[in-house]
């Protein structure tokens, strides 16, 4: 072979190798790995019952890091399903700034539920600058994100593969911002963004999820948040489709590997409880502690502004003063959740939050009411329902009729979704 022919052959071989390398680099991943969290509500620390507090950003960071390592070199997409931000409380801006910082650092795609939307677009953008916010059916936000699995793309050319769309779909929750019909919103999103398969996430009631699965066969997975609804394990909805309810206050993470391979769709969903046995990220735990110092100071300042001098009106005397004449009623009360209502706020670091103490203490914002120091008016005491007790007897106290009208201002559908007047009254029945 002449020298020129050898050189041409070598150049051709190099070109072929380069072409093969380019094609390999152009190949799209055949799978995407999602990590879902939900309903964080700005809770930076574990919350829940006294014995098994769960969630918190420090545990979440550790869980995300472990999942990224497990999926390496695959693509991992963190997703906040809905209600990641705090929409109430005097320190909500401080909490939301930390949440926005976390979302930005981790590249989390953030779905907005009807409680998030109460904050308004400007407050959300200020809380989470540079964070991708989603809400299908709301003009201010995109409705979802499309992923291409398999096949490849080189410059303007693409080939093969399938499309998977992640849709952020929510409906109005009790006390939340009004939302359009989620099924109609989903149909519109599909017309504008056709896809082979769907993953739907958001603040969605169980009935809505069932209807969604009936009318849209392209849905592979629904990850929803609705009140305290929880699925301990992913629920098989048939035909290779799955449903997960995340529960409340960010206590869990769920993961799902969605792949298109050998002409078929494959999905592997899992759930994980972020309980005390889960590892925590030390740097995030330190950062959270610093933020909570500022939050505590803001709450304390707001609480101080609620104090009102007793003045000439009948004064609060405290439950202890009622005990001598109403010993049995006091005993029943002392064993009830009402008696520890203020202490229970400490579990969630909200014991100085006046928006919580309105219902978790007695007489907040009223002359002589909590937190005036003496008498102790922590908890939901006798006078929360019967009125200030000074001068009784002989002065008669007005007793409202127990029921939804009396209890409803605190036992709202949002904060007390399981409330039923008849059943709950049995728990505090006294004479």
C-alpha positions, 0 to 999 in steps of 0.5 A: 500500500502506498504511503498516501493510501495508508495516510488516507486509511488512518485519517478515515479510521480516526474520523470513524472513531471520532464519529462514534465518540460523537454519537455516543456523547449525543446519546441521551440518558435512557432514565431519569431519577426523581427525588420527591419531597412535599409540604415542607411549609418552611419547616427547617427542622424535624417535626412531628410527634415527641418521640419520633420527630421526622423530616428536616433539611439536614436529613433531606440533604443527606438523603439526596446526597445518598441518592445521587451517589446511588444513581451515579452517573445517572440524572437526579432531579429533586422535586418539591411536590407542593407547599414548600414555603411558609405562608403564615407567621411573623418569621415566614420571610426568614424561613422562606429565604432559607428554603429558597437557598436550599432549593437553589443549591440543590436544583430542586424543581418547586411545585406551587400548591394553593397555600404557596400561592397565597404569598403572591408571585412577588413574595415567592420570587423574592424568597426563591430567586433563581429557583424554577417554580411551577404551577400548571394553569397559572399564567405566571408559571410554567406547568411542567418540564419535559425530559427526553429519554433514549435516542440522541441529539447532535446539533439540530438533529435528533433521533429515537427516544421518548418524551416524559413530562413532569406536570405540576398540577394542584387544586384548591385546598381548604383555606388555600388560593382558588385553583382551576379544575385540575383535570381541565388544566392537565388536558390543556397542558397535554395539548400544548406539550404532547408527551408519551408518558406523564409523571403528575405531582401536586396538591391533589385530593384522593378523588381527583387522583382516582379520576385523573388515572381513569381519564389519562392513561399516559400517567405513569406515576402520581405523587400527591400531597393532601392533608395528612394522607400518607401511603407508607409504600407506593400503591400499585394503581394497575397497568404499571402505574403508581400512586404515592401520598407524601403526608405532611411537613416534609417527613418523607422522601420518595424516589422514582427511577423512570426509564424507557429501554428496549421499547418498554417503560419501566418505573421503580418507585420507593418511599423513605421515612426521614426519622431519627435513624436517618443521617443528617448533614452537619453543615445544613444542621448548623445553618438551620440552627442559625436561621432558627435563632433569627426566627425565634427573635422575630416571633418573640418580638411579634408576641410581645406586641400582642400583650394588653394590660388587664384594664377595667374588664373582667380579668383572666384567673387561670384554670387553677382558680377553677379547680376548687369548685370544679375538681372533676372538670379540671381533672378532665381538662388537665389530661386533655390535649387542650392542657398541653396545647402551648407546650406542643408547639415547641415540638415544631419550634413555634411556641412564640409564634402568635399566629399559632398561639391564638389557638394554642393559648388562652386570651392572646391579644385580649386584656390580661390574656396570654402571655401576661405572666400571671396567671399562667394562661398557657394551653387552651384553658377553661376561660378560652371557652367560658370567658374571663373568670374574675367575679365568678361566682356570683357573676355568671359565665356565658357558655357557648353551645359546643360545636362547629361554631364555637370550635370552628375558628381553631379546628379549621379544615386546614389545621384540623382536617379530622375534626368532628364536633360530636366525636371530639367533644366526647374527649373533653366532656366535663361538668 
